[in-house]
């Protein structure tokens, strides 16, 4: 196994862990991580807590317990792992064992050879084709950059009311974050319970009772069909209608909409 070339596609959570594990298993391996974003090895689960203000700097999400930033230089000097950020893996040639990658800032293309290939691309927010999702004030919450934008808007007082579309883990955590910051929140879920993939119906009811006790406007069996701009009638709001249990329907309202509506594998 000594000296083999290990290529990892994806540098957020699983990818760096896999690369570090491979280094421990084979001190002689040539290990490279390819990540299309600028930031690597961060804790995505902590994004809502940064928005809430539980820690001051977003960089805390990619610091070691000793306070060292887990950036490309850290992986190179501490782990002997090469990291290529802002680099997109475009194609895999399994016969030749090569991956075509593109450096996004320059557009330059090259092929990287491998003996072992690890796919750790993670997931991305699933955004239904809702009219108005491109409007200002509408965002997903997946990256540190998006978290910084949301927190900056909160700090500047630009978010007076928030709508969270999707009652999964990130959606519920964002409800908590906005509530802690004193922002009224509407939580919209097209199924008939919160955390539908994690809790059974009875446990979900306990959480729903808690959210309502906090003053959260909880809209279950409700689907977003349109987000209205400020210049439109009812602007700054999202349209809604009720749905049948466990069936899609349509929508809601607010000044800033967050769309953590689900996850799918990231290309």
Secondary structure, DSSP 4 states (H G I P E B T S, - for coil): -TT-EEEEE--SSHHHHHHHHHHHH-TT-EEEEE-SSS--S--GGGHHHHHHTSSS-GGGGGB-TTS-B-SHHHHHHHH--EEE-SEEEEEEETTTTEEEEEETTT--EEEEE-SEEEE---EEE-----BTTTSTTEE---SHHHHHHHHHHHHTT--SEEEEE--SHHHHHHHHHHHHTT-EEEEEESSSSSSTTTS-HHHHHHHHHHHHHTT-EEEESEEEEEE--TTSTT-S-EEEEE--TTS---B---SEEE----EEE--
